[in-house]
Structures are given as C-alpha cells and as structure tokens.
Amino acid sequence: MRHALILILVALITISIILVIYRPDLLEDIWLWLVGLIGPIIGFTKAIVKSISNFFKSMDHA
C-alpha cells in the first residue's frame, strides 16, 4: 500500500513538472483550486486512516 502511494505521488509530481514546463496555461486556472483543496483532502485522508486503524484495533480485541 505504501509503495502505491509513493508511486502515485511521484507520478503526480512528474506530470505537474511536465505541465509547468510545456503547458503552463493549463495550470494557471487549476493551481488555486489545488491549493484550496489541500487542507480538506489531508483532513479527509487522516479521518479515513484513523477509522480504518480503529476498525483493525477492534478486530484484534474481539
């Protein structure tokens, strides 16, 4: 699972760098949306990870 997340992160960074170099006009309208949505995405991801870890902890105690 960790390797998949690292692979997705590297792919997104690579695509972003390529778009910045070759097509900066595409990112001009999108970057404010991305910056604005980083906080909710991180919070949502933390909540999902916490609920999954609590689920597995409850499975261990049962």
mmCIF file of the N, C-alpha and C atoms, coordinates in Angstrom:
data_MODEL
# 
_entry.id   MODEL 
# 
loop_
_atom_site.group_PDB 
_atom_site.id 
_atom_site.type_symbol 
_atom_site.label_atom_id 
_atom_site.label_alt_id 
_atom_site.label_comp_id 
_atom_site.label_asym_id 
_atom_site.label_entity_id 
_atom_site.label_seq_id 
_atom_site.pdbx_PDB_ins_code 
_atom_site.Cartn_x 
_atom_site.Cartn_y 
_atom_site.Cartn_z 
_atom_site.occupancy 
_atom_site.B_iso_or_equiv 
_atom_site.pdbx_formal_charge 
_atom_site.auth_seq_id 
_atom_site.auth_comp_id 
_atom_site.auth_asym_id 
_atom_site.auth_atom_id 
_atom_site.pdbx_PDB_model_num 
ATOM 1   N N  . MET A 1 1  ? 0.828   -1.193  0.000   1.00 0.00 ? 1  MET A N  1 
ATOM 2   C CA . MET A 1 1  ? 0.000   0.000   0.000   1.00 0.00 ? 1  MET A CA 1 
ATOM 3   C C  . MET A 1 1  ? 0.873   1.259   0.000   1.00 0.00 ? 1  MET A C  1 
ATOM 4   N N  . ARG A 1 2  ? 1.932   1.228   0.803   1.00 0.00 ? 2  ARG A N  1 
ATOM 5   C CA . ARG A 1 2  ? 2.815   2.379   0.890   1.00 0.00 ? 2  ARG A CA 1 
ATOM 6   C C  . ARG A 1 2  ? 3.498   2.648   -0.446  1.00 0.00 ? 2  ARG A C  1 
ATOM 7   N N  . HIS A 1 3  ? 3.881   1.580   -1.145  1.00 0.00 ? 3  HIS A N  1 
ATOM 8   C CA . HIS A 1 3  ? 4.552   1.739   -2.432  1.00 0.00 ? 3  HIS A CA 1 
ATOM 9   C C  . HIS A 1 3  ? 3.611   2.344   -3.471  1.00 0.00 ? 3  HIS A C  1 
ATOM 10  N N  . ALA A 1 4  ? 2.354   1.977   -3.409  1.00 0.00 ? 4  ALA A N  1 
ATOM 11  C CA . ALA A 1 4  ? 1.379   2.535   -4.350  1.00 0.00 ? 4  ALA A CA 1 
ATOM 12  C C  . ALA A 1 4  ? 1.196   4.029   -4.122  1.00 0.00 ? 4  ALA A C  1 
ATOM 13  N N  . LEU A 1 5  ? 1.145   4.451   -2.863  1.00 0.00 ? 5  LEU A N  1 
ATOM 14  C CA . LEU A 1 5  ? 1.009   5.871   -2.559  1.00 0.00 ? 5  LEU A CA 1 
ATOM 15  C C  . LEU A 1 5  ? 2.231   6.653   -3.018  1.00 0.00 ? 5  LEU A C  1 
ATOM 16  N N  . ILE A 1 6  ? 3.409   6.087   -2.825  1.00 0.00 ? 6  ILE A N  1 
ATOM 17  C CA . ILE A 1 6  ? 4.633   6.745   -3.275  1.00 0.00 ? 6  ILE A CA 1 
ATOM 18  C C  . ILE A 1 6  ? 4.646   6.840   -4.790  1.00 0.00 ? 6  ILE A C  1 
ATOM 19  N N  . LEU A 1 7  ? 4.226   5.791   -5.460  1.00 0.00 ? 7  LEU A N  1 
ATOM 20  C CA . LEU A 1 7  ? 4.189   5.791   -6.924  1.00 0.00 ? 7  LEU A CA 1 
ATOM 21  C C  . LEU A 1 7  ? 3.205   6.834   -7.458  1.00 0.00 ? 7  LEU A C  1 
ATOM 22  N N  . ILE A 1 8  ? 2.042   6.938   -6.838  1.00 0.00 ? 8  ILE A N  1 
ATOM 23  C CA . ILE A 1 8  ? 1.052   7.933   -7.254  1.00 0.00 ? 8  ILE A CA 1 
ATOM 24  C C  . ILE A 1 8  ? 1.589   9.341   -7.014  1.00 0.00 ? 8  ILE A C  1 
ATOM 25  N N  . LEU A 1 9  ? 2.238   9.554   -5.874  1.00 0.00 ? 9  LEU A N  1 
ATOM 26  C CA . LEU A 1 9  ? 2.801   10.867  -5.575  1.00 0.00 ? 9  LEU A CA 1 
ATOM 27  C C  . LEU A 1 9  ? 3.880   11.260  -6.579  1.00 0.00 ? 9  LEU A C  1 
ATOM 28  N N  . VAL A 1 10 ? 4.760   10.337  -6.907  1.00 0.00 ? 10 VAL A N  1 
ATOM 29  C CA . VAL A 1 10 ? 5.814   10.611  -7.885  1.00 0.00 ? 10 VAL A CA 1 
ATOM 30  C C  . VAL A 1 10 ? 5.206   10.894  -9.259  1.00 0.00 ? 10 VAL A C  1 
ATOM 31  N N  . ALA A 1 11 ? 4.176   10.148  -9.632  1.00 0.00 ? 11 ALA A N  1 
ATOM 32  C CA . ALA A 1 11 ? 3.521   10.374  -10.926 1.00 0.00 ? 11 ALA A CA 1 
ATOM 33  C C  . ALA A 1 11 ? 2.875   11.759  -10.974 1.00 0.00 ? 11 ALA A C  1 
ATOM 34  N N  . LEU A 1 12 ? 2.207   12.163  -9.911  1.00 0.00 ? 12 LEU A N  1 
ATOM 35  C CA . LEU A 1 12 ? 1.578   13.485  -9.882  1.00 0.00 ? 12 LEU A CA 1 
ATOM 36  C C  . LEU A 1 12 ? 2.608   14.607  -9.942  1.00 0.00 ? 12 LEU A C  1 
ATOM 37  N N  . ILE A 1 13 ? 3.706   14.436  -9.242  1.00 0.00 ? 13 ILE A N  1 
ATOM 38  C CA . ILE A 1 13 ? 4.760   15.447  -9.278  1.00 0.00 ? 13 ILE A CA 1 
ATOM 39  C C  . ILE A 1 13 ? 5.366   15.527  -10.670 1.00 0.00 ? 13 ILE A C  1 
ATOM 40  N N  . THR A 1 14 ? 5.605   14.379  -11.288 1.00 0.00 ? 14 THR A N  1 
ATOM 41  C CA . THR A 1 14 ? 6.182   14.363  -12.631 1.00 0.00 ? 14 THR A CA 1 
ATOM 42  C C  . THR A 1 14 ? 5.252   15.016  -13.648 1.00 0.00 ? 14 THR A C  1 
ATOM 43  N N  . ILE A 1 15 ? 3.974   14.683  -13.579 1.00 0.00 ? 15 ILE A N  1 
ATOM 44  C CA . ILE A 1 15 ? 3.002   15.282  -14.501 1.00 0.00 ? 15 ILE A CA 1 
ATOM 45  C C  . ILE A 1 15 ? 2.922   16.790  -14.279 1.00 0.00 ? 15 ILE A C  1 
ATOM 46  N N  . SER A 1 16 ? 2.962   17.214  -13.023 1.00 0.00 ? 16 SER A N  1 
ATOM 47  C CA . SER A 1 16 ? 2.914   18.648  -12.736 1.00 0.00 ? 16 SER A CA 1 
ATOM 48  C C  . SER A 1 16 ? 4.125   19.371  -13.302 1.00 0.00 ? 16 SER A C  1 
ATOM 49  N N  . ILE A 1 17 ? 5.304   18.798  -13.150 1.00 0.00 ? 17 ILE A N  1 
ATOM 50  C CA . ILE A 1 17 ? 6.519   19.417  -13.675 1.00 0.00 ? 17 ILE A CA 1 
ATOM 51  C C  . ILE A 1 17 ? 6.466   19.499  -15.196 1.00 0.00 ? 17 ILE A C  1 
ATOM 52  N N  . ILE A 1 18 ? 6.005   18.431  -15.833 1.00 0.00 ? 18 ILE A N  1 
ATOM 53  C CA . ILE A 1 18 ? 5.899   18.443  -17.293 1.00 0.00 ? 18 ILE A CA 1 
ATOM 54  C C  . ILE A 1 18 ? 4.900   19.499  -17.755 1.00 0.00 ? 18 ILE A C  1 
ATOM 55  N N  . LEU A 1 19 ? 3.772   19.617  -17.062 1.00 0.00 ? 19 LEU A N  1 
ATOM 56  C CA . LEU A 1 19 ? 2.785   20.635  -17.434 1.00 0.00 ? 19 LEU A CA 1 
ATOM 57  C C  . LEU A 1 19 ? 3.314   22.045  -17.209 1.00 0.00 ? 19 LEU A C  1 
ATOM 58  N N  . VAL A 1 20 ? 4.077   22.245  -16.143 1.00 0.00 ? 20 VAL A N  1 
ATOM 59  C CA . VAL A 1 20 ? 4.645   23.569  -15.889 1.00 0.00 ? 20 VAL A CA 1 
ATOM 60  C C  . VAL A 1 20 ? 5.619   23.949  -16.988 1.00 0.00 ? 20 VAL A C  1 
ATOM 61  N N  . ILE A 1 21 ? 6.393   22.991  -17.452 1.00 0.00 ? 21 ILE A N  1 
ATOM 62  C CA . ILE A 1 21 ? 7.395   23.283  -18.479 1.00 0.00 ? 21 ILE A CA 1 
ATOM 63  C C  . ILE A 1 21 ? 6.745   23.492  -19.842 1.00 0.00 ? 21 ILE A C  1 
ATOM 64  N N  . TYR A 1 22 ? 5.868   22.574  -20.240 1.00 0.00 ? 22 TYR A N  1 
ATOM 65  C CA . TYR A 1 22 ? 5.357   22.592  -21.610 1.00 0.00 ? 22 TYR A CA 1 
ATOM 66  C C  . TYR A 1 22 ? 4.023   23.304  -21.789 1.00 0.00 ? 22 TYR A C  1 
ATOM 67  N N  . ARG A 1 23 ? 3.144   23.251  -20.793 1.00 0.00 ? 23 ARG A N  1 
ATOM 68  C CA . ARG A 1 23 ? 1.811   23.868  -20.922 1.00 0.00 ? 23 ARG A CA 1 
ATOM 69  C C  . ARG A 1 23 ? 1.423   24.620  -19.644 1.00 0.00 ? 23 ARG A C  1 
ATOM 70  N N  . PRO A 1 24 ? 2.103   25.703  -19.319 1.00 0.00 ? 24 PRO A N  1 
ATOM 71  C CA . PRO A 1 24 ? 1.773   26.423  -18.080 1.00 0.00 ? 24 PRO A CA 1 
ATOM 72  C C  . PRO A 1 24 ? 0.373   27.045  -18.101 1.00 0.00 ? 24 PRO A C  1 
ATOM 73  N N  . ASP A 1 25 ? -0.185  27.251  -19.293 1.00 0.00 ? 25 ASP A N  1 
ATOM 74  C CA . ASP A 1 25 ? -1.523  27.827  -19.377 1.00 0.00 ? 25 ASP A CA 1 
ATOM 75  C C  . ASP A 1 25 ? -2.588  26.902  -18.800 1.00 0.00 ? 25 ASP A C  1 
ATOM 76  N N  . LEU A 1 26 ? -2.353  25.586  -18.832 1.00 0.00 ? 26 LEU A N  1 
ATOM 77  C CA . LEU A 1 26 ? -3.316  24.643  -18.260 1.00 0.00 ? 26 LEU A CA 1 
ATOM 78  C C  . LEU A 1 26 ? -3.347  24.732  -16.737 1.00 0.00 ? 26 LEU A C  1 
ATOM 79  N N  . LEU A 1 27 ? -2.202  24.963  -16.136 1.00 0.00 ? 27 LEU A N  1 
ATOM 80  C CA . LEU A 1 27 ? -2.139  25.010  -14.675 1.00 0.00 ? 27 LEU A CA 1 
ATOM 81  C C  . LEU A 1 27 ? -2.548  26.359  -14.104 1.00 0.00 ? 27 LEU A C  1 
ATOM 82  N N  . GLU A 1 28 ? -2.623  27.361  -14.936 1.00 0.00 ? 28 GLU A N  1 
ATOM 83  C CA . GLU A 1 28 ? -2.935  28.704  -14.464 1.00 0.00 ? 28 GLU A CA 1 
ATOM 84  C C  . GLU A 1 28 ? -4.298  28.764  -13.787 1.00 0.00 ? 28 GLU A C  1 
ATOM 85  N N  . ASP A 1 29 ? -5.275  28.067  -14.319 1.00 0.00 ? 29 ASP A N  1 
ATOM 86  C CA . ASP A 1 29 ? -6.616  28.098  -13.749 1.00 0.00 ? 29 ASP A CA 1 
ATOM 87  C C  . ASP A 1 29 ? -6.824  27.053  -12.646 1.00 0.00 ? 29 ASP A C  1 
ATOM 88  N N  . ILE A 1 30 ? -5.962  26.070  -12.580 1.00 0.00 ? 30 ILE A N  1 
ATOM 89  C CA . ILE A 1 30 ? -6.169  24.950  -11.665 1.00 0.00 ? 30 ILE A CA 1 
ATOM 90  C C  . ILE A 1 30 ? -5.431  25.112  -10.343 1.00 0.00 ? 30 ILE A C  1 
ATOM 91  N N  . TRP A 1 31 ? -4.331  25.836  -10.304 1.00 0.00 ? 31 TRP A N  1 
ATOM 92  C CA . TRP A 1 31 ? -3.490  25.819  -9.121  1.00 0.00 ? 31 TRP A CA 1 
ATOM 93  C C  . TRP A 1 31 ? -4.177  26.389  -7.889  1.00 0.00 ? 31 TRP A C  1 
ATOM 94  N N  . LEU A 1 32 ? -5.044  27.391  -8.039  1.00 0.00 ? 32 LEU A N  1 
ATOM 95  C CA . LEU A 1 32 ? -5.752  27.918  -6.876  1.00 0.00 ? 32 LEU A CA 1 
ATOM 96  C C  . LEU A 1 32 ? -6.724  26.896  -6.299  1.00 0.00 ? 32 LEU A C  1 
ATOM 97  N N  . TRP A 1 33 ? -7.364  26.126  -7.160  1.00 0.00 ? 33 TRP A N  1 
ATOM 98  C CA . TRP A 1 33 ? -8.247  25.054  -6.692  1.00 0.00 ? 33 TRP A CA 1 
ATOM 99  C C  . TRP A 1 33 ? -7.440  24.020  -5.912  1.00 0.00 ? 33 TRP A C  1 
ATOM 100 N N  . LEU A 1 34 ? -6.281  23.650  -6.430  1.00 0.00 ? 34 LEU A N  1 
ATOM 101 C CA . LEU A 1 34 ? -5.452  22.649  -5.760  1.00 0.00 ? 34 LEU A CA 1 
ATOM 102 C C  . LEU A 1 34 ? -4.971  23.133  -4.400  1.00 0.00 ? 34 LEU A C  1 
ATOM 103 N N  . VAL A 1 35 ? -4.518  24.370  -4.335  1.00 0.00 ? 35 VAL A N  1 
ATOM 104 C CA . VAL A 1 35 ? -4.048  24.922  -3.066  1.00 0.00 ? 35 VAL A CA 1 
ATOM 105 C C  . VAL A 1 35 ? -5.198  24.997  -2.067  1.00 0.00 ? 35 VAL A C  1 
ATOM 106 N N  . GLY A 1 36 ? -6.352  25.374  -2.517  1.00 0.00 ? 36 GLY A N  1 
ATOM 107 C CA . GLY A 1 36 ? -7.507  25.480  -1.635  1.00 0.00 ? 36 GLY A CA 1 
ATOM 108 C C  . GLY A 1 36 ? -8.031  24.142  -1.140  1.00 0.00 ? 36 GLY A C  1 
ATOM 109 N N  . LEU A 1 37 ? -7.851  23.119  -1.937  1.00 0.00 ? 37 LEU A N  1 
ATOM 110 C CA . LEU A 1 37 ? -8.382  21.809  -1.561  1.00 0.00 ? 37 LEU A CA 1 
ATOM 111 C C  . LEU A 1 37 ? -7.380  20.915  -0.829  1.00 0.00 ? 37 LEU A C  1 
ATOM 112 N N  . ILE A 1 38 ? -6.151  21.363  -0.659  1.00 0.00 ? 38 ILE A N  1 
ATOM 113 C CA . ILE A 1 38 ? -5.157  20.523  0.018   1.00 0.00 ? 38 ILE A CA 1 
ATOM 114 C C  . ILE A 1 38 ? -5.565  20.250  1.462   1.00 0.00 ? 38 ILE A C  1 
ATOM 115 N N  . GLY A 1 39 ? -6.026  21.253  2.160   1.00 0.00 ? 39 GLY A N  1 
ATOM 116 C CA . GLY A 1 39 ? -6.428  21.080  3.565   1.00 0.00 ? 39 GLY A CA 1 
ATOM 117 C C  . GLY A 1 39 ? -7.549  20.064  3.744   1.00 0.00 ? 39 GLY A C  1 
ATOM 118 N N  . PRO A 1 40 ? -8.671  20.210  3.044   1.00 0.00 ? 40 PRO A N  1 
ATOM 119 C CA . PRO A 1 40 ? -9.742  19.221  3.185   1.00 0.00 ? 40 PRO A CA 1 
ATOM 120 C C  . PRO A 1 40 ? -9.326  17.810  2.752   1.00 0.00 ? 40 PRO A C  1 
ATOM 121 N N  . ILE A 1 41 ? -8.481  17.720  1.734   1.00 0.00 ? 41 ILE A N  1 
ATOM 122 C CA . ILE A 1 41 ? -8.028  16.395  1.293   1.00 0.00 ? 41 ILE A CA 1 
ATOM 123 C C  . ILE A 1 41 ? -7.195  15.734  2.382   1.00 0.00 ? 41 ILE A C  1 
ATOM 124 N N  . ILE A 1 42 ? -6.297  16.484  3.005   1.00 0.00 ? 42 ILE A N  1 
ATOM 125 C CA . ILE A 1 42 ? -5.474  15.931  4.083   1.00 0.00 ? 42 ILE A CA 1 
ATOM 126 C C  . ILE A 1 42 ? -6.342  15.538  5.269   1.00 0.00 ? 42 ILE A C  1 
ATOM 127 N N  . GLY A 1 43 ? -7.301  16.381  5.634   1.00 0.00 ? 43 GLY A N  1 
ATOM 128 C CA . GLY A 1 43 ? -8.193  16.063  6.753   1.00 0.00 ? 43 GLY A CA 1 
ATOM 129 C C  . GLY A 1 43 ? -9.035  14.834  6.486   1.00 0.00 ? 43 GLY A C  1 
ATOM 130 N N  . PHE A 1 44 ? -9.551  14.717  5.278   1.00 0.00 ? 44 PHE A N  1 
ATOM 131 C CA . PHE A 1 44 ? -10.354 13.562  4.908   1.00 0.00 ? 44 PHE A CA 1 
ATOM 132 C C  . PHE A 1 44 ? -9.511  12.289  4.931   1.00 0.00 ? 44 PHE A C  1 
ATOM 133 N N  . THR A 1 45 ? -8.286  12.377  4.436   1.00 0.00 ? 45 THR A N  1 
ATOM 134 C CA . THR A 1 45 ? -7.396  11.222  4.433   1.00 0.00 ? 45 THR A CA 1 
ATOM 135 C C  . THR A 1 45 ? -7.053  10.796  5.857   1.00 0.00 ? 45 THR A C  1 
ATOM 136 N N  . LYS A 1 46 ? -6.787  11.753  6.740   1.00 0.00 ? 46 LYS A N  1 
ATOM 137 C CA . LYS A 1 46 ? -6.495  11.417  8.142   1.00 0.00 ? 46 LYS A CA 1 
ATOM 138 C C  . LYS A 1 46 ? -7.686  10.736  8.803   1.00 0.00 ? 46 LYS A C  1 
ATOM 139 N N  . ALA A 1 47 ? -8.897  11.222  8.520   1.00 0.00 ? 47 ALA A N  1 
ATOM 140 C CA . ALA A 1 47 ? -10.092 10.616  9.110   1.00 0.00 ? 47 ALA A CA 1 
ATOM 141 C C  . ALA A 1 47 ? -10.283 9.184   8.617   1.00 0.00 ? 47 ALA A C  1 
ATOM 142 N N  . ILE A 1 48 ? -10.031 8.951   7.345   1.00 0.00 ? 48 ILE A N  1 
ATOM 143 C CA . ILE A 1 48 ? -10.161 7.595   6.797   1.00 0.00 ? 48 ILE A CA 1 
ATOM 144 C C  . ILE A 1 48 ? -9.137  6.666   7.420   1.00 0.00 ? 48 ILE A C  1 
ATOM 145 N N  . VAL A 1 49 ? -7.887  7.116   7.523   1.00 0.00 ? 49 VAL A N  1 
ATOM 146 C CA . VAL A 1 49 ? -6.833  6.282   8.110   1.00 0.00 ? 49 VAL A CA 1 
ATOM 147 C C  . VAL A 1 49 ? -7.146  5.985   9.568   1.00 0.00 ? 49 VAL A C  1 
ATOM 148 N N  . LYS A 1 50 ? -7.646  6.973   10.303  1.00 0.00 ? 50 LYS A N  1 
ATOM 149 C CA . LYS A 1 50 ? -7.982  6.768   11.706  1.00 0.00 ? 50 LYS A CA 1 
ATOM 150 C C  . LYS A 1 50 ? -9.116  5.758   11.867  1.00 0.00 ? 50 LYS A C  1 
ATOM 151 N N  . SER A 1 51 ? -10.147 5.868   11.027  1.00 0.00 ? 51 SER A N  1 
ATOM 152 C CA . SER A 1 51 ? -11.265 4.930   11.141  1.00 0.00 ? 51 SER A CA 1 
ATOM 153 C C  . SER A 1 51 ? -10.845 3.517   10.750  1.00 0.00 ? 51 SER A C  1 
ATOM 154 N N  . ILE A 1 52 ? -9.985  3.395   9.767   1.00 0.00 ? 52 ILE A N  1 
ATOM 155 C CA . ILE A 1 52 ? -9.501  2.065   9.378   1.00 0.00 ? 52 ILE A CA 1 
ATOM 156 C C  . ILE A 1 52 ? -8.642  1.471   10.477  1.00 0.00 ? 52 ILE A C  1 
ATOM 157 N N  . SER A 1 53 ? -7.770  2.276   11.082  1.00 0.00 ? 53 SER A N  1 
ATOM 158 C CA . SER A 1 53 ? -6.933  1.748   12.162  1.00 0.00 ? 53 SER A CA 1 
ATOM 159 C C  . SER A 1 53 ? -7.767  1.369   13.373  1.00 0.00 ? 53 SER A C  1 
ATOM 160 N N  . ASN A 1 54 ? -8.807  2.150   13.690  1.00 0.00 ? 54 ASN A N  1 
ATOM 161 C CA . ASN A 1 54 ? -9.701  1.790   14.793  1.00 0.00 ? 54 ASN A CA 1 
ATOM 162 C C  . ASN A 1 54 ? -10.448 0.503   14.492  1.00 0.00 ? 54 ASN A C  1 
ATOM 163 N N  . PHE A 1 55 ? -10.834 0.309   13.237  1.00 0.00 ? 55 PHE A N  1 
ATOM 164 C CA . PHE A 1 55 ? -11.521 -0.918  12.858  1.00 0.00 ? 55 PHE A CA 1 
ATOM 165 C C  . PHE A 1 55 ? -10.620 -2.130  13.078  1.00 0.00 ? 55 PHE A C  1 
ATOM 166 N N  . PHE A 1 56 ? -9.366  -2.029  12.645  1.00 0.00 ? 56 PHE A N  1 
ATOM 167 C CA . PHE A 1 56 ? -8.444  -3.144  12.826  1.00 0.00 ? 56 PHE A CA 1 
ATOM 168 C C  . PHE A 1 56 ? -8.104  -3.375  14.290  1.00 0.00 ? 56 PHE A C  1 
ATOM 169 N N  . LYS A 1 57 ? -8.033  -2.313  15.088  1.00 0.00 ? 57 LYS A N  1 
ATOM 170 C CA . LYS A 1 57 ? -7.782  -2.473  16.517  1.00 0.00 ? 57 LYS A CA 1 
ATOM 171 C C  . LYS A 1 57 ? -8.956  -3.178  17.181  1.00 0.00 ? 57 LYS A C  1 
ATOM 172 N N  . SER A 1 58 ? -10.180 -2.849  16.763  1.00 0.00 ? 58 SER A N  1 
ATOM 173 C CA . SER A 1 58 ? -11.338 -3.513  17.346  1.00 0.00 ? 58 SER A CA 1 
ATOM 174 C C  . SER A 1 58 ? -11.391 -4.982  16.916  1.00 0.00 ? 58 SER A C  1 
ATOM 175 N N  . MET A 1 59 ? -10.896 -5.306  15.743  1.00 0.00 ? 59 MET A N  1 
ATOM 176 C CA . MET A 1 59 ? -10.835 -6.691  15.294  1.00 0.00 ? 59 MET A CA 1 
ATOM 177 C C  . MET A 1 59 ? -9.824  -7.480  16.121  1.00 0.00 ? 59 MET A C  1 
ATOM 178 N N  . ASP A 1 60 ? -8.727  -6.845  16.542  1.00 0.00 ? 60 ASP A N  1 
ATOM 179 C CA . ASP A 1 60 ? -7.711  -7.515  17.344  1.00 0.00 ? 60 ASP A CA 1 
ATOM 180 C C  . ASP A 1 60 ? -8.223  -7.816  18.747  1.00 0.00 ? 60 ASP A C  1 
ATOM 181 N N  . HIS A 1 61 ? -9.014  -6.908  19.311  1.00 0.00 ? 61 HIS A N  1 
ATOM 182 C CA . HIS A 1 61 ? -9.529  -7.088  20.666  1.00 0.00 ? 61 HIS A CA 1 
ATOM 183 C C  . HIS A 1 61 ? -10.687 -8.079  20.715  1.00 0.00 ? 61 HIS A C  1 
ATOM 184 N N  . ALA A 1 62 ? -11.352 -8.298  19.612  1.00 0.00 ? 62 ALA A N  1 
ATOM 185 C CA . ALA A 1 62 ? -12.522 -9.191  19.590  1.00 0.00 ? 62 ALA A CA 1 
ATOM 186 C C  . ALA A 1 62 ? -12.144 -10.617 19.475  1.00 0.00 ? 62 ALA A C  1 
# 
